[in-house]
Amino acid sequence: MARPEKIQSLIDAHEGKLPEHSGLGHYSVMYLCKDGGVICAKCANENLKLTDDPDDPQWYITDIVSEFENPIDCDNCYEEVPVLWKVKPIKENPNG
């Protein structure tokens, strides 16, 4: 089978693994699968052979993405993939 060229290039450039972070800014990345799900880099690398089969849409990786604001859970391990920044709620001043 064949991966999309963009994904195969990432694997080739990172010693046979998919990167966990972007090259620019070192942001956490996720991998978009053919079925619309997302998986974290750890799960993608642990199941790298599965990501090469376009007939298995829950594993076949079509793109790499970063989320800027809203945390997303990996569809395999359910761990939250860190976002680029989190907006912290403003705490009201208890003194005034």
N, C-alpha and C positions, 0 to 999 in steps of 0.2 A: 504494500500500500504506500501511499505518499502523503506526507503532511503538506500543508500550505508552505510555500517557499519562505515566507516570513518567519514561520515557526521553526522550520528546519534550520534556517540561518542562525537563529538564536541558540539552538542546541549545538550546532557546529562551533559557534563562537564561545561557548561556555563549557568546554570540555565534556560534551555529551549530556549536559543537563539544561533544563530551562532555568533562567535566572529568577531569583526571588525579588530582586529590586531592579528598578530602571537604571540605565547607565547615567542618565542626566538627572541629578537631584536625589538619587538613591531612594526613590519612592517604592513602596511595596506594590507588587503587581499581582494580578489575578489572570487566569486564563479562561477565555470565553469558549464554551463548547458548542457544538453544532445544534444541540437542543435548546440553547439559550441559557443554560446553566453556567455557573462559574466555579472554578476550582482553584485552590491555592497552589503555589509553586511546590510545596512539600508533597501534596497529593499527586500533582501532575508528574513529578519526578519519581515518586514511588510506583506509579502506574504508567510509566513512559511508553511501554509497548502498547498499552490499550489506546493511547492517544493517537496512534497511527492508523486507525481503522475508521474510514468514513462511514462504514455501515453501523458503527456503534456511536450514535449521536450524543450519548451522555458522557463520553470520554473524548471524542474527536475534537481536538483543539483547533479553533478557527482564527483566534486573535488573542492579543495580549492587551489588557486594560488596567488602568489605575482609577481608583475612585477617589474623588476629592473631598467629599463631605459626609456621605452616608455610609456607615459601616455595612459591609456585606459579609455574610457567612459563606464559607466554602460549602458547596453542595455535597461534598463527600465526607469530610471530617467535622463539619459544622463549626469549625473555629472561625472567629471573626478575623477578617483580613484587615490590618490597620489601614486607616484612611490617611490622606495627606495632611489633613489638619482637622481638629475637632473644635467646634464652637462650644465654648464653655458658657453656661448661663451666667448672667450677671447677678451677683448676690446683692441683695438690698443691704444698705448700711444699717446695722442694728442700732447705731447711735444717732440716727437722725433721719 
